[in-house]
């Protein structure tokens, strides 16, 4: 239950006044230490600690300087859907040492709360750390989820909350936390700049629908490194308009693998470029590394590098699918038929291991916008029993270096009659050496 306005104000002022300010030698400003318990939080896993969390955030946001807000270890704080907004006066360090848990029942969410749980909006200079747990307790959401239009369950999983969502934020760091059992996506960055998501353990059961590890939407300069993902959805999904995204030292599986797209849904103009992934272990997933576009969409996916990847028992290790869905409606953009999302300059380097199916490479590209400048080097994928695998290509063009397994089916770059060179082609040729 929320506190009356005056007691809340007095509690807020008392907490700020009682905060510990550490003046370091030579420091220009104080470091302010706040605790969630200072604002009336109970932390027994039963009480509603949402208002205490809001009050603590408002205090930290207003303090200025370098503020540490601690979620104490050894306790569980039940938080209902909340938006914590900026801009704030200074840098905030949210130290989650204990547990933050969601209410278990979907019926406790108001209609206006659909799609969000812990939502940070318009915040800069924010870091989350502390080694604690953020638990979405999504089991009842998964049980009520459905994917067909005739489902009569109380909610579809598409409107289930994103657990930890950063929107229109910059200079954000999420490190050293466990994110588990999200209702839908565990960690989401939407229109963010300069992001780090490192040393995370992200887990949900394989059967949990839509529980992606990290979803990156229309964001720039994103580093996702040294993480473990074991989820029901994509380990990492990159959509919208993204550039300069780096994935490194990642363990993925089970789940759906690493995904770029779907791009171009509902005739959207999506542009994905400068994506680098390396030093990854992908096991027991439906897909390995996948690029997917909606038919009749707009934009491009280009300058993507998948490198130094070990796969074990992956059903579809390497996939480009430009026919992801025929559900787009309305006026087509850019092409008389088929996909208008260009897929080009995609590199697959040092990808080895085993495929759970005989067809280990699928390049299903568009007649209207063929894939071009695909590049294979050091690809060696066999079945689990050591047998040879195969590749499928449709309108896929590029080259390979040395022996690759499965044997390359790429066509030569001799389809200029299908599409005139773009103005950026010369620059792309120069950039290719870096990818």
Secondary structure, 3 states (H helix, E strand, C coil): CCCCHHHHHHHHHHHHHCCEEECCCCCCCCEEEEEHHHHCCCCEEEEECHHHHHHHHHHHHHHCCEEEEEECCCCEEECCCEEEECCCCCEEEEEECCEEECCCCHHHCCHHHCCEEEEEECCEEEEEECCCEEECCCHHHHHCCCCCCCCCCCCCHHHCCEEEEEECCEEEEEECCEEECCCCCCEEEECCEEEEEECCEEECCCCCCCCCCEEEECCEEEEEEEEEEECCCCCEEEECCEEEEEEEEEEECCECCEEEEEECHHHCEEEEEEEEEEEEEEECECEEEEEEECCCCEEEEEEEEEEEEEEEEECEEEEEECCCCCCCCCCCCCCCCCCCCEEEEEEEEEEEEEECCCEEEEEECCCCCCEEEEEEEEEEEEECCCCCCEEEEECEEEEEECCCECCCCCECCCCCCCCCCCCCHHHHHHHHCCC
